[in-house]
Amino acid sequence: MRRTLFAAALLALAPIGLAAAACPDEAAVDRLSRSLLANQPAQPLTGMTGLADGQCAQDRLVRLMAQHWGQPVGYKVGLTNPTAQQRFGVSHPVTGVIYESTVRARSGAEVPARFGSVPTVEADLIVRIRDEGINQARTHLEVLRHLDLVIPFIEMPDLVLASGMDGPNLLAINVGARLGVVGEAIPVQATEDFAARLASMTVTLHADERELARAPGTALLGHPLNVLPWLAQDLASRGERLRAGQLISLGGFSPALPTEAGRTYTVRYEGLLAQPVSVSVRTR
């Protein structure tokens, strides 16, 4: 029964195939990349009629930004809850690419509050792929068998656009991937109990001692592990696959909130281990 229910849920979340893209021209994507490098808000890309156009723009942008932010090391999944999807006018999650710079900083690091064009902070969680069997994994236990680490993570996305954010433009800006801060890695336990704790944990985001957001593990597609089969299918629809060693940012347990200077942002995970675990970053 568990397998049947999980398979039904996965089918409902399956990515919608992308039509042939009418890609924004290279000059427009180059202007977007220069705005990112200058930490200046950009205007939305125009003329896109669907998500395929945004994906094509993203592919071009990632090639440009990798020259500055380091090579891709994995993926991020955005819009992992219905409220966020409704806001952007799509009915399913979206995928971006994370760079070496996204996972370079360690807990306790200090970064500029104005690190990007439209700098934000959100509670997240990373997993690391053990092997390529993850591409066929469907149940929670199968997914866990193909992961080796769970990593506390504060994502610091750059939403870059001054206005006009919609689904295609969110894809075009690579779902905002830019910086992040990682905590101490937790070895995965391939057990039903560990899967249950991922779902029942509580994730909170604090600025100093003030709580900004709180969410259960189920905030991400009903269970954090549901993100991996969805991502594997999304990549397969584009002829790609998950690889051993890749890092996957599972999605936001909080909204992306503007960063403020002089704050210490902390994400806490209660109920995942016997004692709460956390990751923090200071802004200047």
PEDA-V766488 format. One record per pair of residues at least 12 apart in sequence whose C-alpha atoms are under 10 Angstrom apart, sorted by the first residue. I is the first residue (numbers start at 0). J is the second residue. If there is no record, write none. Layout:
BEGIN
i=I j=J
i=I j=J
END
This chain:
BEGIN
i=1 j=138
i=1 j=139
i=2 j=137
i=2 j=138
i=2 j=139
i=2 j=140
i=3 j=138
i=4 j=138
i=5 j=137
i=5 j=138
i=5 j=139
i=5 j=225
i=6 j=137
i=6 j=138
i=6 j=228
i=8 j=220
i=8 j=221
i=8 j=225
i=9 j=137
i=9 j=138
i=9 j=220
i=9 j=225
i=9 j=226
i=9 j=228
i=9 j=229
i=9 j=232
i=10 j=228
i=10 j=229
i=11 j=91
i=11 j=229
i=12 j=79
i=12 j=90
i=12 j=91
i=12 j=92
i=12 j=220
i=12 j=225
i=12 j=226
i=12 j=228
i=12 j=229
i=12 j=232
i=13 j=91
i=13 j=92
i=13 j=228
i=13 j=229
i=13 j=230
i=13 j=231
i=13 j=232
i=13 j=233
i=14 j=90
i=14 j=91
i=14 j=92
i=14 j=93
i=14 j=229
i=14 j=230
i=14 j=231
i=14 j=232
i=14 j=233
i=14 j=234
i=14 j=235
i=14 j=236
i=15 j=50
i=15 j=89
i=15 j=90
i=15 j=91
i=15 j=92
i=15 j=232
i=15 j=233
i=15 j=236
i=16 j=50
i=16 j=51
i=16 j=233
i=16 j=236
i=16 j=237
i=17 j=49
i=17 j=50
i=17 j=51
i=17 j=52
i=17 j=54
i=17 j=233
i=17 j=236
i=17 j=237
i=18 j=49
i=18 j=50
i=18 j=51
i=18 j=52
i=19 j=49
i=19 j=50
i=19 j=51
i=19 j=52
i=19 j=55
i=20 j=47
i=20 j=48
i=20 j=49
i=20 j=50
i=20 j=51
i=20 j=52
i=20 j=53
i=20 j=54
i=20 j=55
i=20 j=56
i=21 j=46
i=21 j=47
i=21 j=48
i=21 j=49
i=21 j=51
i=21 j=52
i=21 j=53
i=21 j=55
i=21 j=56
i=22 j=46
i=22 j=47
i=22 j=48
i=22 j=51
i=22 j=52
i=22 j=53
i=22 j=54
i=22 j=55
i=22 j=56
i=22 j=57
i=22 j=58
i=22 j=59
i=22 j=171
i=23 j=44
i=23 j=45
i=23 j=46
i=23 j=47
i=23 j=52
i=23 j=53
i=23 j=54
i=23 j=55
i=23 j=56
i=23 j=57
i=23 j=59
i=23 j=171
i=24 j=44
i=24 j=55
i=24 j=56
i=24 j=59
i=25 j=56
i=25 j=59
i=25 j=60
i=27 j=42
i=27 j=43
i=27 j=44
i=27 j=45
i=27 j=56
i=27 j=60
i=28 j=44
i=28 j=56
i=28 j=57
i=28 j=58
i=28 j=59
i=28 j=60
i=28 j=61
i=28 j=63
i=28 j=171
i=28 j=172
i=29 j=56
i=29 j=59
i=29 j=60
i=29 j=63
i=29 j=64
i=30 j=42
i=30 j=44
i=30 j=60
i=31 j=43
i=31 j=44
i=31 j=56
i=31 j=60
i=31 j=159
i=31 j=160
i=31 j=171
i=31 j=172
i=32 j=59
i=32 j=60
i=32 j=61
i=32 j=63
i=32 j=64
i=32 j=159
i=32 j=172
i=33 j=63
i=33 j=64
i=34 j=115
i=34 j=116
i=34 j=159
i=34 j=160
i=35 j=64
i=35 j=114
i=35 j=115
i=35 j=116
i=35 j=117
i=35 j=157
i=35 j=158
i=35 j=159
i=35 j=160
i=35 j=172
i=35 j=177
i=36 j=64
i=36 j=67
i=36 j=68
i=36 j=115
i=36 j=116
i=37 j=115
i=37 j=116
i=38 j=113
i=38 j=114
i=38 j=115
i=38 j=116
i=38 j=117
i=38 j=118
i=38 j=157
i=38 j=159
i=39 j=115
i=39 j=116
i=39 j=117
i=39 j=159
i=39 j=160
i=39 j=161
i=40 j=115
i=40 j=116
i=40 j=117
i=40 j=157
i=40 j=158
i=40 j=159
i=40 j=160
i=40 j=161
i=40 j=162
i=41 j=116
i=41 j=117
i=41 j=158
i=41 j=159
i=41 j=160
i=41 j=161
i=41 j=162
i=42 j=159
i=42 j=160
i=42 j=161
i=42 j=162
i=42 j=163
i=42 j=164
i=43 j=159
i=43 j=160
i=43 j=161
i=43 j=162
i=43 j=163
i=43 j=164
i=43 j=165
i=43 j=167
i=43 j=168
i=43 j=169
i=43 j=171
i=43 j=172
i=44 j=56
i=44 j=160
i=44 j=163
i=44 j=164
i=44 j=167
i=44 j=168
i=44 j=171
i=44 j=172
i=45 j=163
i=45 j=167
i=45 j=168
i=47 j=166
i=47 j=167
i=47 j=168
i=47 j=171
i=48 j=167
i=49 j=165
i=49 j=166
i=49 j=167
i=49 j=168
i=50 j=89
i=50 j=93
i=50 j=165
i=50 j=166
i=50 j=167
i=50 j=168
i=50 j=169
i=50 j=170
i=50 j=171
i=51 j=167
i=51 j=170
i=51 j=171
i=52 j=167
i=52 j=168
i=52 j=170
i=52 j=171
i=53 j=165
i=53 j=166
i=53 j=167
i=53 j=168
i=53 j=169
i=53 j=170
i=53 j=171
i=53 j=172
i=53 j=173
i=54 j=93
i=54 j=94
i=54 j=95
i=54 j=167
i=54 j=168
i=54 j=169
i=54 j=170
i=54 j=171
i=54 j=172
i=54 j=173
i=55 j=167
i=55 j=170
i=55 j=171
i=56 j=167
i=56 j=168
i=56 j=170
i=56 j=171
i=56 j=172
i=56 j=173
i=57 j=94
i=57 j=95
i=57 j=96
i=57 j=167
i=57 j=168
i=57 j=169
i=57 j=170
i=57 j=171
i=57 j=172
i=57 j=173
i=57 j=174
i=58 j=95
i=58 j=96
i=58 j=170
i=58 j=171
i=58 j=172
i=58 j=173
i=59 j=171
i=59 j=173
i=60 j=171
i=60 j=172
i=60 j=173
i=61 j=95
i=61 j=96
i=61 j=97
i=61 j=98
i=61 j=171
i=61 j=172
i=61 j=173
i=61 j=176
i=64 j=98
i=64 j=177
i=65 j=97
i=65 j=98
i=65 j=99
i=65 j=100
i=67 j=98
i=67 j=99
i=67 j=100
i=68 j=97
i=68 j=98
i=68 j=99
i=68 j=100
i=68 j=101
i=68 j=177
i=68 j=178
i=69 j=97
i=69 j=98
i=69 j=99
i=69 j=100
i=69 j=101
i=69 j=103
i=70 j=96
i=70 j=97
i=70 j=98
i=70 j=99
i=70 j=100
i=71 j=96
i=71 j=97
i=71 j=98
i=71 j=99
i=71 j=100
i=71 j=101
i=71 j=245
i=71 j=246
i=72 j=96
i=72 j=97
i=72 j=98
i=72 j=99
i=72 j=100
i=72 j=101
i=72 j=102
i=72 j=242
i=72 j=244
i=72 j=245
i=72 j=246
i=72 j=247
i=73 j=95
i=73 j=96
i=73 j=97
i=73 j=98
i=73 j=99
i=73 j=101
i=73 j=126
i=73 j=127
i=73 j=128
i=73 j=241
i=73 j=242
i=73 j=243
i=73 j=244
i=73 j=245
i=73 j=246
i=73 j=247
i=73 j=248
i=74 j=94
i=74 j=95
i=74 j=96
i=74 j=97
i=74 j=98
i=74 j=125
i=74 j=173
i=74 j=176
i=74 j=230
i=74 j=241
i=74 j=245
i=74 j=246
i=74 j=247
i=74 j=248
i=74 j=249
i=75 j=93
i=75 j=94
i=75 j=95
i=75 j=96
i=75 j=97
i=75 j=123
i=75 j=124
i=75 j=125
i=75 j=154
i=75 j=173
i=75 j=174
i=75 j=175
i=75 j=176
i=75 j=226
i=75 j=230
i=75 j=246
i=75 j=247
i=75 j=248
i=75 j=249
i=75 j=250
i=75 j=251
i=76 j=92
i=76 j=93
i=76 j=94
i=76 j=95
i=76 j=96
i=76 j=97
i=76 j=174
i=76 j=219
i=76 j=226
i=76 j=227
i=76 j=229
i=76 j=230
i=76 j=247
i=76 j=248
i=76 j=249
i=76 j=250
i=76 j=251
i=77 j=91
i=77 j=92
i=77 j=93
i=77 j=94
i=77 j=95
i=77 j=169
i=77 j=170
i=77 j=173
i=77 j=174
i=77 j=175
i=77 j=176
i=77 j=219
i=77 j=226
i=77 j=248
i=77 j=249
i=77 j=250
i=77 j=251
i=78 j=90
i=78 j=91
i=78 j=92
i=78 j=93
i=78 j=94
i=78 j=166
i=78 j=169
i=78 j=174
i=78 j=219
i=78 j=220
i=78 j=250
i=78 j=251
i=79 j=91
i=79 j=92
i=79 j=93
i=79 j=218
i=79 j=219
i=79 j=220
i=79 j=221
i=79 j=223
i=79 j=225
i=79 j=226
i=79 j=249
i=79 j=250
i=79 j=251
i=79 j=252
i=80 j=92
i=80 j=217
i=80 j=218
i=80 j=219
i=80 j=220
i=80 j=221
i=80 j=250
i=80 j=251
i=80 j=252
i=81 j=218
i=81 j=219
i=81 j=220
i=83 j=251
i=83 j=254
i=84 j=165
i=84 j=166
i=85 j=166
i=86 j=164
i=86 j=165
i=86 j=166
i=87 j=164
i=87 j=165
i=87 j=166
i=87 j=167
i=87 j=168
i=87 j=169
i=88 j=165
i=88 j=166
i=88 j=167
i=89 j=165
i=89 j=166
i=89 j=167
i=90 j=166
i=91 j=220
i=91 j=229
i=92 j=166
i=92 j=220
i=92 j=226
i=92 j=229
i=92 j=230
i=92 j=233
i=92 j=250
i=93 j=166
i=93 j=167
i=93 j=169
i=93 j=170
i=93 j=173
i=93 j=174
i=93 j=229
i=93 j=230
i=93 j=233
i=93 j=250
i=94 j=169
i=94 j=170
i=94 j=173
i=94 j=174
i=94 j=229
i=94 j=230
i=94 j=233
i=94 j=234
i=94 j=248
i=94 j=249
i=94 j=250
i=95 j=169
i=95 j=170
i=95 j=171
i=95 j=172
i=95 j=173
i=95 j=174
i=95 j=175
i=95 j=176
i=95 j=247
i=95 j=248
i=96 j=173
i=96 j=174
i=96 j=175
i=96 j=176
i=96 j=177
i=96 j=246
i=96 j=247
i=96 j=248
i=97 j=173
i=97 j=174
i=97 j=175
i=97 j=176
i=97 j=177
i=97 j=178
i=97 j=179
i=97 j=245
i=97 j=246
i=97 j=247
i=97 j=248
i=98 j=176
i=98 j=177
i=98 j=178
i=98 j=179
i=98 j=246
i=99 j=177
i=99 j=178
i=99 j=179
i=100 j=176
i=100 j=177
i=100 j=178
i=100 j=179
i=100 j=180
i=101 j=153
i=101 j=154
i=101 j=155
i=101 j=156
i=101 j=176
i=101 j=177
i=101 j=178
i=101 j=179
i=101 j=180
i=101 j=181
i=101 j=248
i=102 j=125
i=102 j=152
i=102 j=153
i=102 j=154
i=102 j=177
i=102 j=178
i=102 j=179
i=102 j=180
i=102 j=181
i=102 j=182
i=102 j=246
i=102 j=248
i=103 j=178
i=103 j=179
i=103 j=180
i=103 j=181
i=104 j=153
i=104 j=178
i=104 j=179
i=104 j=180
i=104 j=181
i=104 j=182
i=104 j=280
i=105 j=152
i=105 j=153
i=105 j=179
i=105 j=180
i=105 j=181
i=105 j=182
i=105 j=183
i=105 j=278
i=105 j=279
i=105 j=280
i=106 j=151
i=106 j=152
i=106 j=153
i=106 j=179
i=106 j=180
i=106 j=181
i=106 j=182
i=106 j=183
i=106 j=265
i=106 j=277
i=106 j=278
i=106 j=279
i=106 j=280
i=106 j=281
i=107 j=180
i=107 j=181
i=107 j=182
i=107 j=263
i=107 j=264
i=107 j=265
i=107 j=278
i=107 j=279
i=107 j=280
i=107 j=281
i=108 j=179
i=108 j=180
i=108 j=181
i=108 j=263
i=108 j=278
i=108 j=279
i=108 j=280
i=108 j=281
i=108 j=282
i=109 j=180
i=109 j=261
i=109 j=262
i=109 j=263
i=109 j=279
i=109 j=280
i=109 j=281
i=109 j=282
i=109 j=283
i=110 j=178
i=110 j=179
i=110 j=180
i=110 j=260
i=110 j=280
i=110 j=281
i=110 j=282
i=110 j=283
i=111 j=258
i=111 j=259
i=111 j=260
i=111 j=261
i=111 j=281
i=111 j=282
i=111 j=283
i=112 j=155
i=112 j=257
i=112 j=258
i=112 j=259
i=112 j=260
i=112 j=261
i=112 j=262
i=112 j=281
i=112 j=282
i=112 j=283
i=113 j=157
i=113 j=257
i=113 j=258
i=113 j=259
i=113 j=260
i=113 j=282
i=113 j=283
i=114 j=155
i=114 j=156
i=114 j=157
i=114 j=177
i=114 j=178
i=114 j=258
i=114 j=282
i=114 j=283
i=115 j=155
i=115 j=156
i=115 j=157
i=115 j=158
i=115 j=159
i=115 j=177
i=115 j=178
i=116 j=156
i=116 j=157
i=116 j=158
i=116 j=159
i=116 j=160
i=116 j=161
i=117 j=156
i=117 j=157
i=117 j=158
i=117 j=159
i=117 j=160
i=117 j=161
i=117 j=175
i=117 j=256
i=117 j=257
i=117 j=258
i=118 j=155
i=118 j=156
i=118 j=157
i=118 j=158
i=118 j=159
i=118 j=175
i=118 j=177
i=118 j=178
i=118 j=255
i=118 j=256
i=118 j=257
i=118 j=258
i=118 j=259
i=119 j=154
i=119 j=155
i=119 j=156
i=119 j=157
i=119 j=158
i=119 j=159
i=119 j=175
i=119 j=178
i=119 j=254
i=119 j=255
i=119 j=256
i=119 j=257
i=119 j=258
i=119 j=259
i=120 j=153
i=120 j=154
i=120 j=155
i=120 j=156
i=120 j=157
i=120 j=178
i=120 j=179
i=120 j=204
i=120 j=251
i=120 j=253
i=120 j=254
i=120 j=255
i=120 j=256
i=120 j=257
i=120 j=258
i=120 j=259
i=120 j=264
i=120 j=280
i=121 j=152
i=121 j=153
i=121 j=154
i=121 j=155
i=121 j=156
i=121 j=179
i=121 j=203
i=121 j=204
i=121 j=205
i=121 j=211
i=121 j=212
i=121 j=250
i=121 j=251
i=121 j=252
i=121 j=253
i=121 j=254
i=121 j=255
i=121 j=256
i=121 j=257
i=121 j=258
i=121 j=264
i=121 j=265
i=121 j=266
i=122 j=151
i=122 j=152
i=122 j=153
i=122 j=154
i=122 j=155
i=122 j=202
i=122 j=203
i=122 j=204
i=122 j=205
i=122 j=212
i=122 j=213
i=122 j=214
i=122 j=250
i=122 j=251
i=122 j=252
i=122 j=253
i=122 j=254
i=122 j=255
i=122 j=256
i=122 j=264
i=122 j=265
i=122 j=266
i=122 j=267
i=122 j=268
i=122 j=278
i=123 j=150
i=123 j=151
i=123 j=152
i=123 j=153
i=123 j=154
i=123 j=155
i=123 j=179
i=123 j=180
i=123 j=181
i=123 j=202
i=123 j=203
i=123 j=204
i=123 j=219
i=123 j=248
i=123 j=249
i=123 j=250
i=123 j=251
i=123 j=252
i=123 j=253
i=123 j=266
i=124 j=149
i=124 j=150
i=124 j=151
i=124 j=152
i=124 j=153
i=124 j=154
i=124 j=181
i=124 j=182
i=124 j=202
i=124 j=223
i=124 j=247
i=124 j=248
i=124 j=249
i=124 j=250
i=124 j=251
i=124 j=252
i=124 j=266
i=124 j=268
i=125 j=148
i=125 j=149
i=125 j=150
i=125 j=151
i=125 j=152
i=125 j=153
i=125 j=154
i=125 j=181
i=125 j=182
i=125 j=184
i=125 j=223
i=125 j=246
i=125 j=247
i=125 j=248
i=125 j=249
i=125 j=250
i=126 j=143
i=126 j=146
i=126 j=147
i=126 j=148
i=126 j=149
i=126 j=150
i=126 j=151
i=126 j=152
i=126 j=184
i=126 j=185
i=126 j=186
i=126 j=187
i=126 j=223
i=126 j=224
i=126 j=227
i=126 j=244
i=126 j=245
i=126 j=246
i=126 j=247
i=126 j=248
i=126 j=249
i=127 j=145
i=127 j=146
i=127 j=147
i=127 j=148
i=127 j=149
i=127 j=150
i=127 j=184
i=127 j=186
i=127 j=187
i=127 j=242
i=127 j=243
i=127 j=244
i=127 j=245
i=127 j=246
i=127 j=247
i=127 j=248
i=128 j=142
i=128 j=143
i=128 j=144
i=128 j=145
i=128 j=146
i=128 j=147
i=128 j=148
i=128 j=149
i=128 j=227
i=128 j=241
i=128 j=242
i=128 j=243
i=128 j=244
i=128 j=245
i=128 j=246
i=128 j=247
i=129 j=142
i=129 j=143
i=129 j=144
i=129 j=145
i=129 j=146
i=129 j=147
i=129 j=148
i=129 j=241
i=129 j=242
i=129 j=243
i=129 j=244
i=129 j=245
i=129 j=246
i=130 j=144
i=130 j=145
i=130 j=146
i=130 j=147
i=130 j=241
i=130 j=242
i=130 j=243
i=130 j=244
i=130 j=245
i=131 j=145
i=131 j=146
i=131 j=240
i=131 j=241
i=131 j=242
i=131 j=243
i=131 j=244
i=132 j=144
i=132 j=145
i=132 j=146
i=132 j=241
i=132 j=242
i=132 j=243
i=133 j=145
i=133 j=146
i=133 j=227
i=133 j=228
i=133 j=231
i=133 j=240
i=133 j=241
i=133 j=242
i=133 j=243
i=134 j=227
i=134 j=228
i=134 j=229
i=134 j=230
i=134 j=231
i=134 j=232
i=134 j=234
i=134 j=235
i=134 j=240
i=134 j=241
i=134 j=242
i=135 j=228
i=135 j=231
i=135 j=232
i=136 j=227
i=136 j=228
i=136 j=231
i=137 j=224
i=137 j=225
i=137 j=227
i=137 j=228
i=137 j=229
i=137 j=231
i=138 j=224
i=138 j=225
i=138 j=228
i=139 j=189
i=139 j=190
i=139 j=191
i=139 j=193
i=139 j=194
i=139 j=195
i=139 j=222
i=139 j=223
i=139 j=224
i=139 j=225
i=139 j=227
i=139 j=228
i=140 j=188
i=140 j=189
i=140 j=190
i=140 j=191
i=140 j=192
i=140 j=193
i=140 j=194
i=140 j=224
i=141 j=189
i=141 j=190
i=141 j=224
i=142 j=189
i=142 j=194
i=142 j=224
i=142 j=225
i=142 j=226
i=142 j=227
i=142 j=228
i=143 j=187
i=143 j=188
i=143 j=189
i=143 j=190
i=143 j=191
i=143 j=193
i=143 j=194
i=143 j=224
i=143 j=227
i=144 j=187
i=144 j=188
i=144 j=189
i=144 j=190
i=145 j=187
i=145 j=189
i=145 j=243
i=146 j=186
i=146 j=187
i=146 j=188
i=146 j=189
i=146 j=243
i=146 j=244
i=146 j=245
i=146 j=246
i=147 j=184
i=147 j=185
i=147 j=186
i=147 j=187
i=147 j=188
i=147 j=189
i=147 j=243
i=147 j=244
i=148 j=183
i=148 j=184
i=148 j=185
i=148 j=186
i=148 j=187
i=148 j=188
i=148 j=244
i=148 j=246
i=149 j=182
i=149 j=183
i=149 j=184
i=149 j=185
i=149 j=186
i=149 j=187
i=149 j=188
i=149 j=197
i=149 j=246
i=149 j=247
i=150 j=181
i=150 j=182
i=150 j=183
i=150 j=184
i=150 j=185
i=150 j=186
i=150 j=187
i=150 j=246
i=150 j=247
i=150 j=248
i=150 j=277
i=150 j=278
i=151 j=180
i=151 j=181
i=151 j=182
i=151 j=183
i=151 j=184
i=151 j=185
i=151 j=248
i=151 j=266
i=151 j=267
i=151 j=268
i=151 j=276
i=151 j=277
i=151 j=278
i=151 j=279
i=152 j=179
i=152 j=180
i=152 j=181
i=152 j=182
i=152 j=183
i=152 j=184
i=152 j=248
i=152 j=249
i=152 j=251
i=152 j=265
i=152 j=266
i=152 j=267
i=152 j=277
i=152 j=278
i=152 j=279
i=153 j=178
i=153 j=179
i=153 j=180
i=153 j=181
i=153 j=182
i=153 j=204
i=153 j=248
i=153 j=251
i=153 j=264
i=153 j=265
i=153 j=266
i=153 j=267
i=153 j=277
i=153 j=278
i=153 j=279
i=153 j=280
i=154 j=175
i=154 j=176
i=154 j=177
i=154 j=178
i=154 j=179
i=154 j=180
i=154 j=181
i=154 j=248
i=154 j=250
i=154 j=251
i=154 j=255
i=155 j=175
i=155 j=176
i=155 j=177
i=155 j=178
i=155 j=179
i=155 j=180
i=155 j=255
i=155 j=256
i=155 j=257
i=155 j=258
i=155 j=280
i=156 j=173
i=156 j=174
i=156 j=175
i=156 j=176
i=156 j=177
i=156 j=178
i=156 j=179
i=156 j=255
i=156 j=256
i=156 j=257
i=157 j=172
i=157 j=173
i=157 j=174
i=157 j=175
i=157 j=176
i=157 j=177
i=157 j=178
i=157 j=255
i=157 j=257
i=158 j=172
i=158 j=173
i=158 j=174
i=158 j=175
i=158 j=176
i=158 j=177
i=158 j=255
i=158 j=257
i=159 j=172
i=159 j=175
i=160 j=172
i=160 j=175
i=175 j=255
i=176 j=248
i=179 j=280
i=180 j=278
i=180 j=279
i=180 j=280
i=181 j=277
i=181 j=278
i=181 j=279
i=181 j=280
i=182 j=266
i=182 j=276
i=182 j=277
i=182 j=278
i=182 j=279
i=182 j=280
i=183 j=276
i=183 j=277
i=183 j=278
i=185 j=271
i=185 j=272
i=185 j=276
i=192 j=271
i=193 j=271
i=193 j=272
i=194 j=222
i=194 j=223
i=194 j=224
i=194 j=271
i=195 j=216
i=195 j=222
i=195 j=270
i=195 j=271
i=196 j=216
i=196 j=269
i=196 j=270
i=196 j=271
i=196 j=272
i=197 j=215
i=197 j=216
i=197 j=217
i=197 j=222
i=197 j=223
i=197 j=224
i=197 j=268
i=197 j=269
i=197 j=270
i=197 j=271
i=197 j=272
i=198 j=215
i=198 j=216
i=198 j=217
i=198 j=218
i=198 j=219
i=198 j=221
i=198 j=222
i=198 j=223
i=198 j=224
i=198 j=270
i=198 j=271
i=199 j=214
i=199 j=215
i=199 j=216
i=199 j=217
i=199 j=222
i=199 j=269
i=199 j=270
i=199 j=271
i=200 j=214
i=200 j=215
i=200 j=216
i=200 j=217
i=200 j=267
i=200 j=268
i=200 j=269
i=200 j=270
i=200 j=271
i=200 j=272
i=200 j=275
i=201 j=213
i=201 j=214
i=201 j=215
i=201 j=216
i=201 j=217
i=201 j=218
i=201 j=252
i=201 j=267
i=201 j=268
i=201 j=269
i=201 j=270
i=201 j=271
i=201 j=275
i=202 j=214
i=202 j=215
i=202 j=216
i=202 j=218
i=202 j=252
i=202 j=253
i=202 j=266
i=202 j=267
i=202 j=268
i=202 j=269
i=202 j=270
i=202 j=271
i=202 j=275
i=202 j=276
i=202 j=277
i=203 j=215
i=203 j=252
i=203 j=253
i=203 j=265
i=203 j=266
i=203 j=267
i=203 j=268
i=203 j=269
i=203 j=277
i=204 j=252
i=204 j=253
i=204 j=254
i=204 j=264
i=204 j=265
i=204 j=266
i=204 j=267
i=204 j=268
i=204 j=277
i=204 j=278
i=204 j=279
i=205 j=262
i=205 j=263
i=205 j=264
i=205 j=265
i=205 j=266
i=205 j=267
i=205 j=279
i=206 j=258
i=206 j=259
i=206 j=261
i=206 j=262
i=206 j=263
i=206 j=264
i=206 j=265
i=206 j=266
i=206 j=279
i=206 j=280
i=206 j=281
i=207 j=261
i=207 j=262
i=207 j=263
i=207 j=264
i=207 j=265
i=207 j=279
i=207 j=281
i=208 j=262
i=208 j=263
i=208 j=264
i=208 j=265
i=209 j=264
i=209 j=265
i=210 j=264
i=210 j=265
i=210 j=266
i=211 j=253
i=211 j=254
i=211 j=256
i=211 j=264
i=211 j=265
i=212 j=252
i=212 j=253
i=212 j=254
i=212 j=256
i=212 j=266
i=213 j=252
i=213 j=253
i=213 j=254
i=213 j=266
i=213 j=267
i=214 j=251
i=214 j=252
i=214 j=253
i=214 j=268
i=215 j=252
i=215 j=268
i=215 j=269
i=216 j=252
i=216 j=268
i=216 j=269
i=216 j=270
i=216 j=271
i=217 j=252
i=218 j=250
i=218 j=251
i=218 j=252
i=218 j=253
i=219 j=249
i=219 j=250
i=219 j=251
i=219 j=252
i=220 j=249
i=220 j=250
i=223 j=249
i=223 j=250
i=223 j=252
i=224 j=249
i=225 j=249
i=226 j=247
i=226 j=248
i=226 j=249
i=226 j=250
i=227 j=241
i=227 j=247
i=227 j=248
i=227 j=249
i=230 j=247
i=230 j=249
i=252 j=266
i=253 j=266
i=258 j=282
i=258 j=283
i=259 j=281
i=259 j=282
i=259 j=283
i=260 j=281
i=260 j=282
i=260 j=283
i=261 j=281
i=261 j=282
i=261 j=283
i=262 j=280
i=262 j=281
i=262 j=282
i=262 j=283
i=263 j=279
i=263 j=280
i=263 j=281
i=263 j=282
i=263 j=283
i=264 j=278
i=264 j=279
i=264 j=280
i=264 j=281
i=264 j=282
i=265 j=277
i=265 j=278
i=265 j=279
i=265 j=280
i=265 j=281
i=266 j=278
i=266 j=279
i=266 j=280
i=267 j=279
END
